[in-house]
Amino acid sequence: MIADKMRELVKNSSAIRAMFEEGKKMAKEYGAENVYDFSLGNPNVPAPPQVKEAILKELEEADSLMLHGYMSNSGYEDVREAVARSLNQRFETAFAQNNIVMTVGAAGGLNVILKTLLNPGDEVLVIAPYFGEYNSYVANYDGKVVVVSPNTETFQPNLKELEEKITEKTKAVIVNSPNNPTGVVYSEETIKQMTAILDRKQKELKTDIYLISDEPYRELAYDGVNVPYLTKYYANTIVAYSFSKSLSLPGERIGYLVIPDQAADGKEIQAAANAATRILGYVNAPSLMQRAVARCLDARADVPYYNRNREVLYNGLKELGFDCIKPQGAFYLFVKSPVEDEKMFCEAAKKHRILLVPGASFACPGYVRIAYCVSYETIVNAMPAFRKLAEEF
């Protein structure tokens, strides 16, 4: 018999994954070209050519025993040094290899840092709408998620409520910008106000509150928008990064944590994160991919491709009468459901072979998420189906 804890997790399994699996069934029944699957943030854009070149070079040039063997649980020292050097050049920081822990994607990184920081009963604030898996990641270490309700006008964080919900049990705040599911980028003014609140509450409560910045979409920003680098605004910031979106490598599970020396107990956290990587069973991030991404730190996904998708889908849906904020980053539209029950709206969309994810999955009911990291043709071909859906409502 499975554990009681797992029984609940299976029962409430990810709506995103469930919709993705349904899409595969519908594709078999109707043909993939006749199903408009906007459920999963699975990049359609191929990895930059530098990635293939880097993998082949590593396979040809490296000592196979070294390439495929164990290393420090935090990753290869030279790879971590290369990551730190790249960040320093881009953001005028001063990181060294000891500040970097290579991880099994951002999800692995978040689990490592939450394992490192949380005692049972510690609280982690999340800002709705947010990636629903945070609930499970925090629960893995017997922490408690405290939700800050969404600001549905701008989808910038509700800072007044954030401050009100910080208690002596608050260990961390997770932020995600560019945001999944809205595509909103938290402005520099928002970040300054938020970090001022955290500084003030730390002094008031005499505790350390860590700001965990979940950044898989950092490189996917449009119209020249600035995505603030949070370690420059708040000493107790820890960054979780993934190459899944920036290099279109979601299945390769490669990313890193940035743990600054300036963070409270920074050296201790670095050592504990190294140990957490081992005891969680990751052992280390994938060795070949560590080497490959170190050669590709200046490579980027095809942002203009995503931008074309963004413009066509956003403008098309607005013309049909749908209400949504224009995303500044990532590759999602967060659209207001024309009826209060967005799950009913998602079911209606399926009749037109459109797959959407209900906003309740992101603690923001009444909305649906549309992932536009699909082919341009899928978006163009889906517009008549969206028109029929709009007419139905």
Secondary structure, DSSP 8 states (H G I E B T S, - for coil): ---HHHHHHHHT--HHHHHHHHHHHHHHHH-GGG-EE--S----S---HHHHHHHHHHHHHS-HHHHTS---TT--HHHHHHHHHHHHHHH-----GGGEEEESHHHHHHHHHHHHH--TT-EEEEESS--THHHHHHHTTT-EEEEE---TTT-S--HHHHHHH--TTEEEEEEESS-TTT-----HHHHHHHHHHHHHHHHHHT---EEEEE-TTTT-B-TT-----GGGT-TTEEEEEESTTTTT-GGG--EEEE--TTSTTHHHHHHHHHHHHHHTT--SS-HHHHHHHHT-TT----HHHHHHHHHHHHHHHHHTT-EE---SBTTEEEEE-SSS-HHHHHHHHHHTTEE-EEGGGGT-TTEEEEE--S-HHHHHHHHHHHHHHHHH-
